[in-house]
Amino acid sequence: MAPLVVILFLVFSIAGITAAPAKESDLDWWQSCVVYQIYPRSFRDSDGDGVGDLKGITEKLDYLVDLGVCAVWMSPIYKSPMVDFGYDISNYTEIDPIFGTMEDFEELRDRAHELGLKVIMDFVVSYTSDQMIWFQKSVRREDGYDDWYLWALGEKNESAPHGYNLPSNWLSAFRGSGWNWNEERQQFYFHTFTKEQPDLNYRDPGVVKAMKDVLRYWVDKGVDGFRVDAVPNMVEDINLHDELISGLVDDPDDYEYLTHIYTQHQPETYDMVQQWREVLDEYKGKDGHTRVMMTENYGPIDKVLQYYGTVERPGANFPFNFYLITNLDKNSRAHDFDRVIDMWLGNLQENNWPDWLLGNHDQHRVASRYGVEMADALNMLSLLLPGTAITYMGEELGMEDTDVSWQDTVDPWGINAGEANYKKYSRDPERTPFQWDDTTNAGFSSSNKTWLPVNSNYKTVNVETEKQATRSHYHVYKQLIELRKTRTIQRGSTYTLALTDNVFAFTRVLDSSDPVVVVINLGDVSETVNLSSLGSLPDALNVYASSIHSDYRPGVIVDTRALGLHPKEALVLTAS
C-alpha cells in the first residue's frame, strides 16, 4: 500500500483532493478537465496538401465534444521554417501558412468556445528559429539585442577551428556540441536542439519583456492557457562550467553522455515561470477566468516539483508528470506502479494539483510501449487517478506507433542519428496521421502522399470502426470520461495497493457506500485476488467498465473476495 497517498488527501482538504463532501463548483475548469493534445500536422488535412491544418481541427471539434474532453492543446502553429516542425519559431504572433491564417485560428477559437472547449497554445520559450528577427539583430549587435541569445568564446587557440576552443563541453540534445560558430558575429552561440534553434538568454531584460508580451498577445486573442515547452533548458550556468560525464553511455556525442547540472533546472528558470504566472493571474484578476499554465519538465522529482512555485508565489498550475512514461514500461510489476504513483502523490504539497499523462508527440505511443492489450488499463489510470488528465490524440483509440522507413524519416533527431540508429531517436512513429476511418489515408487527407505515412492498421483502428463496434477502446474511454464527472473521482481520496506481484489496484472513495475500484492484471497469467485489503468494500461490486478483451461485461456483479482476472485484464468496479 502507498500510505503517503492517504496522508496526502487528508492534508489536501484545502486544495480540493479530499474524502470530505465538496461542491463540484469548488474545482476550477482545468482541475476537472481532460486536456486533449493535437499535433496539428497530423490531425486533419482540410486542403489536400498532405499536412494537417487549422481548418481541419475546426472540422473535427465536434468529435472532441462527443468524446468528452474539455480543452484542446495544440502543438506550435506559429510562423516557422519547419526545421523542427514548428518548434523553431520565426514569429510568435503569426500563423504559419502551412496551417492556415490568423482568421482560421480565430474561427477555430470561436467554434471551440461555442462548443464549450478551452483552447491551449504551445509557448515555446527556450529558443527561437535562427530566422527570427531577434536573432538576426543579435548577430549584428543591433538595437540592444546584443545579449538576447547565449553568445560566447572559448580560450584563444590558433589551431582550433575559428581560432577559439569551444566555450564549454555542453551538448545538443540532437547530438554533438551545442555550440555553433557564427561567422558574421565571430562568436559561438548555444543551441540545446538543432543549430537552427539558438537558445534565448533570459538574463537580458529585453528577452523577459518580449516573452511576456507574447503571452499577453495570445491571452488577448482569447486563448485559455499555455503548455510551456522545454522549460528546464531555459537558462544555463552563467559561468559556462563544463558538465560531468554521466557514465550512462559511451558515445561522447550522445546527450546522455553528460549530467546536465549546468544547462537544466537553473534557479532563474523557476523565477521566470513564476513571473509568467503573475502575468496570467493579472488577467484572472480582471475577469475571474483562469488561464492555465502547464510546463514540460523531464527530470528528478525534486526538480520538477519546484515548478509549482510556492503558496506565496505560485508557478505552473501543474508541471507535467511524466513518470508513467519515464519510470514504467511493459516489464513493470504492480509494486512498480504503486511506487511511481505514490512518488508523485506522496511528494505533492498543499498547494499542488496532480496530473497524469501517458504520451505525447515526443514519446512512443502508450499502446506500443506497454502493448495494445494494456491500452484500456493505462487510460483507466490516467483518467481515474486524482487530478488533471492529458490525452495525446489517438490514445482513446489504442493507436500504435507506425514503422517509418529511413527514406520516410523527417524528424531531425532521427536523421542526425543516421540510418543505423534512427529508430532509437526518431519521433516520427508517434506523429503519424490520426486515423478517422477506413478510407484512403485513414480519412486524414485526400493527398496522394501524406507528410508521414499512415499506419497500416488504419482499416481496423480508426474512429468510425471503433464507434460502430460493440466493444472498443473508444467506448471504454468514453465510459471513463463519464465517470470522471462524478464527485467521487473529482474529489475522492485515493488508496493504491499491489495486491500481488502482477495485480495493481486503487480505490477512489468520497462516500464509503459508493467506492470506485480499478484493478489491473499486468501479468501474463490469470490470477484470482481478494479486494478486501483495499478497505471496507462490499462483498459484491458492479463492473462499470472493462478492457475490451475481458470476459466481464458492464453491469455484471463480481465477488470482491475472489475476483478472477485474465492476463492484461483491467476492470473498473462501482457499487451501482
N, C-alpha and C positions, 0 to 999 in steps of 0.2 A: 504493500500500500504506500501511497505518497502522502505522508502525514502533513507535510507543509501546505498541501493544497487546501486541506480543511482549515488550517490556521489562516491561510491567506483570505479565504472568503469570510471568515469571521472578522478579520481586520478590515476588509474592504467594504464594510457596510456603508461607508460614506461614498465610496467610488461607484457603487452600484452592482457589485457582484456579491450577493448575499442570499442566505436562505430565508430571510425575512420577507414578508409580502411587500411589494412595491408597485407603484403605478407604472405602466408601460411608458407613460409620458416622461418619466424620470430619465429615460435614455435619450441622448441626442441622436440625430439621424444616422450618424456614422457608426454609432455603437451597436445598433441592431442590424446593421447593413451587411449585405453581401456585395462586395465590390468585384466587378467583372472586368478583367483586363483584356483589352483588344489590342492586338498587334495590327495596326491599320493596313499594312501592305498585304496582309493575308486574310482579312475578314470577309470582305465582299468587294468585287470589282464591278463598278456600275457602267464603265465606259469601254470595256473590252480590250484594255491595253495589257492585261495580264497582271496588273498590280492593284491591290485594294485601295479604296479611296473614301473620302468623307461621305459622299452621296450614297456609297454602298453601305456604310454604317447606318446612316439615317434610314435607309430602306429596311433595315433589319432590327430597328429599335423595338418594334412590337414583339419580336421573338424574345428579347431580354425581359420585357414586361411580363410576358406569358411564363417565362422561366422562373421569375420571382426575384431577380436581383434588383438592387435599388440604386446602383451607381455604376457608371461606365468610366473606366480609366483607360485612356488612350496613350500608347507609346508615342514618341515625338512625331509631330506633323509639321514642324517648323521648316522654314527655308533651309536647304541643306544640299551640299554637293553629293551626299549619299555615299561617302567613303565607308561610313559605318552605319548606313541605312537609317539616317535621320538623327543619330546621336552626335554627329558633327554639324553643329548648328551655325549657320552664317547670318541668320537674322531671327531674333526671338519673337518678333512681332509680325512676321509674315508667314503665311501658309505656303508650303512647297507646292508648286503646280502639279506634281505627280499625285497629290492628294486632293487638289481642288483649289478653291479660292476662300477668302475670308467670308464671303457670302455663304459658301457651302458650310463653313464652320458655324456661322450664326444660325443657319437653318437647322443644323444638327442640334445645336444648343437649345433652340426654341422648341423643337419637336421633343427632345428628351425631357425638358422641363414640363411640357404639356402632358407627357405621359407619366410624370412623377419620378423621373430618373435624374440623379445628380450627375454632373459632368466633371471629371477629374483629369487634369493635364499632367504630362510629364514635365518636370522642372529640372533641366539638365544643367548642373551648376559647377562641375569641377573643371570644365574645359569648354572650348568652342571649336569651330572649324578654323583652319588657317586662312579661309576665305572671308572670315568675319572682319569687318572694317576695323574693329578694335585691335585685332592682331596686326593688321597691315599698318595701322598708325603706330603701334608699339614697335614694330620693326623699324620704322622711320623716326622713332622717338618724337612723335608729334603731339602737340596739344595736351600735354600732361598724361599721355598714355604710356609713357616710358616704362613703367613698372607694372602694367596691368597683367603681365604674364611672368612666368618664372624664368628669368634670364641669368646666365652665369658663365664664368670662365674658370677652368681649372688652372693648375700650375702651368707656367710657360714651359714648353718643351718643343724645341725646334724639330725634333724627329717625329713628333706626333702629327697626325692629320690636323690641318688648320693651325698648327703651331702651339696647341694647348692640350693638356690632358683633359679628360672628361671631368666635370665638376665633382662627380661622385659616382659610386658604383650602382646607383639606382636603376632598376629595370622597368621596362614596359610590360604591362600585363599581356601584351600581344607578342612577346619575345624580344630579346636583345636589350640593348641600352635604352633607357628612357630619355636620353639626351640627343638632340638633333641640332646640327650646325646650321645657322642662318647666315648666308654669305653676305647679305646686304648689311645686316647689323653687326656682323663679326662677333657673334656670341652663340652659345648653345641655349636652347630653350628645352624645358622638360615637358614630356608627354607621357601620361600614365597609359594611354591606349595607343592608337595609331599616331604616326608622326604628323598626320594632318589634323590632330586634335590637341593643340597646345594647352597646357594647364593654366588656368587663371591664377592670379596672385591676390588672395583675399587680404593681404596686409596693405594693399593700396585702397584708400577710401573711395576712390573712383569706382573700383570694381564693386565694392559693397553697395554703393548707391545705385549703380546701374542694375544690379541683380534685384534689388528691392523694387526698382522701377518696373522690371519685367513682371514681378509678382503683381504689382498694382495694376499693370496693363490688363492682365488676364482676369483678375478679380473684377475690374471694371467692365470687362467683356461678359461677365456673368458666370464664370466657372465656379465650381463649388469646392475645389480643393486641388491639391498637388501631390503627386508622388515624386519625391526628390531623389534624383539619380546619383549613384556612386558617391554618397556622402562621405565615407571615410577618407577618400582621396582628395578632398578639397584643399587641404593645407599641408605643406611639407615643412620639415625642420628648417629653421631659418639659417642654421649653420652648415647645412648640406652634409651632415655626418654620413659616412659610409654605413650601410646596413650590414648586419652579421649574416654569415652563411647559416642556413636553417638546418642543413643535413637531411632534408626531405627528399631531394633529388640530386642527381649528379650533373645535370645539364646546366651550365652557367648562364645560358640564355633563357632558361625557364623561369617564369616569375616566382615560382615557389622555391627557387634556389636561395632566396634571401628572406630574412624575417623583416617585415615592413613596419618596424617601430618608428621610423622617421618619416614615413610617407603616408601613414594612415592614422586616423583617430587622434589627431593633434588637439590640444586644448582649444585653440582658436576655432576649430571646426564646430565643437559643441556650442560655443558662443554664437557663431553665425546662425546655426539652426534656431537658437533662442531669439535672435534678432528677427528672423523671418516670422517666427510665431507671433512676435509683437506686431508686425505689420498686419498679419491676418486677423489678429484679435482686435486691431483698430477697427476693422470693418465690422466685426461681430458687435463691437460696442455701439456701432451706429444703427445696425438693422436687426441684431439678435440672431443672425444666421451664421453658423459655424462653417468656416472654410477649413476643411480637414487638411492636415499635413502628415503624409506617410513617408518615411525615409527608408531608402535602400541601404542596408548596412550589414554586410557579412562580417563576422568577427567573433571573438570570445565574448561571452555573455556580459562580463563586467564592463566591456567597452560599449556593447550595443545598448545596454540599459541606460547608459548616460545620455542617450539621445532623447529620452523622455524629459530631460531637464529636471527641475525641482518644482515644488508647490509654489514657491515664491516667483520662480522664473521658468515657466514651462517651455519645453522644446517641441518635439514632434507629438502629435496626438497619439501616434504609436510608431515605433521603429518596426520594420518587418521582422517577423520571427521566422527565420529560415531553417530552424533546427530540424523540422520534419524532412528537410531536403539534405542538409549537410551532415546530420548526425545519425541518420537512419537509412537503411536500404533493405533490399529484399531478403537479406540474411538476418536481419534484426529479429530478436525474440521479444516476448511480452515484457520482460524486465527492462529491455532497452527502451521500449515505448513508454513505459511507466517512468523511467528515469528522465527521459528527454522532456516529456510533458511537465513533470514535476520541476525540472530545472528551470523552465520558463515561468510557470505559475508561481513556484515557490520563491522566486527571486524578485517578483514584482513588488513595488512599494504602493503605498496607499493611493497615490495619485496616478498610477499606471494602469492603462487599459490593455488587455491582451489581444492578440491577433494570431491568425493561423493562415498559412498558405502552403500549397503543395508543389507549385511550379511557377514558371514564368517563361518569358521569351529567351532567357539565358540558360535555362536548365532543361535537361531531357525530361520528356513528359512522364508524369507520375505513373501512367499505365505501362510505360516501358521500364521505368526504374524498379517498380515493385511487381510487375506482372499485371496483365489486364484483368485477371480474376480478382485482383485486390482494389480495383478502381472504386467500387462502391464503398468498401471498408474505409478507404482513405478519405472519401468525401464525407462519410459519417463522422470521422474525427474532426475535419476542418470546419464542418458546418454545425456540429453539436457541442463542441467544447466551448467554454465561455469566451466571448469577445467577438471582434470583427473577423469575418472570413473574406479571403480574397481568392477568386477563382480565375485561373487562366483559361482563356477561351478553348473549348473542346474538352475540358476535364469533365464536364457534365455528360459527355458522350463516350468517355473512355477512349478518346483519340490517342493514338500512339505516335512515336517518332517515325519519320519517313527515312528510308535508306536513300540518302542523297549521294550520287556518284561524285567523284573528283571533278569530272567535267561540268557538273551542275552546281558545284560548290561556289558560293558567293561571299560567305562570311569571311572578313579579313583575318579573324583569329584562326580559322581553319586553313586559309590559304597560306598564311605566314608559317604554319607548322609543316607545310609540304605534303606531297601526295602520300607519303608513307605514314604520316601521323595525323592527317587532317581530321579523321573521325574522332580522335581523342579530344579535339578542341572545338570543332565546328558547332555552331548553334543553329545551323540550318535545319537539322532534323525536327526540332520542336517549333520551327517557324513556318512550316509549310501550310498551304491554304486550308481554311476552315471547310468542313465537309457538310454541305447543306442538303444534298440529295444524291441520287444515283445517276444523274445526267452527266453530260460532258464536264470535266474539271470539277466534279462534285458540286456543280451549281455555283461555284465561286466566280467563274469568269467564262465569257464566250470566246476568249482569245485562243488561238492555236497553240500558244505556249504561255504558261504562267511563269512568274518570276522565280518560283521554286516549284518543283514537281509536286503534284497531288499524291497523297498516299494511295497505294494500290488497293487498300482495303475499303475505299470510299463507297463501294457498292453496298456494303452492309453496315458500315459505321458512318452514319450521317443523321442529320436532324429528322428528316421525313421518315426514314425507315424506323428509327427508334421511337418516333411519335406513334407510328401505326402499330408497332409491336405490342403484344400483351405485356411483356416484361422487357425492360431495357434500362441501361444506365441513366438515360434521360428521365424516365419515370421515377426511378429511385431518387435522383437528385431533386426533382420537384417535390417529392414527399418530404425530403429533409428540409427544404426551404420552408415548406408549410409548417413543419414542426418548430422551426426557428421563431415563428411568430408567437409561440406560447410564452407565458411568463416564466415557466419552468426553465426553458432554455435561455431566455434573456436575462433572468435574474437568479436562477437556482445555484446552489452550492455544487461543488464537484468533488468526486471521490474516485481515484484511479487505483487499479489493482491488477497485478499479474496473477491470474487465477492458477495458471500452470506455466510451464516454460513457453508454451505456444499460444495460450489463450489470454488475451488482454481485454479488460473491461473497464468501463467507468459509468458512474451514475450522475445524473443531474436531478437535484431534489429541491423543490420550493415548498411543496406541501407533501408530507410523508405519505399521504394517501394516493399521490399521483406522480410517482417517480418515472424518469426516463432512464433506461439501461441500454448501453451499447456493448455488445460482446463480439469479439473478433478472434477467429482461429487463424493464426498466422502460419500454422504448420502444414505439413503435407500428409498428415494422418488425421483420422476422425478422433474426436475427444468428447467425453461427457463431463460436464462441470456442474458444481453446486454453487449457485449465486449467493447463498446466504452470507458468505463472508463480505459481501458488498454492503451489508447493513440490513435493516429491518424491511425486507421486501416481502410482498405477498407470495404465497406458495405457487400462484399461477399469474402469469402475465400474458398480455396480448402482443402478438407480432405486429408492430406498426409498419416496419419496412425490413426488407431482406435483400441481400446481394442476389444478383439475377440468376446465379447458378444454384441457389438454395432450394431445398425441398419445401421449406416453410413458406406459406403464403400469408400476406397481410390478413389479419383477423383470426388466425389460428391461435389457440391458447396453448401455452407451453408450461411445463413444470420447472420452476426455477431451482428445484433441488436436484434435478437430474436432466440437464439440458444437453442434448446431443448436437454436436457441430461437425459438419463435413470439413475437409481441408479447405482453407481460404474462405470459409463461410463467415458472414457477418450479419448480425441482426440488431434491430432497434426494437426494444420492448417497452410497452407502456401499460398502465393499469386499465386503460379503456380504449 
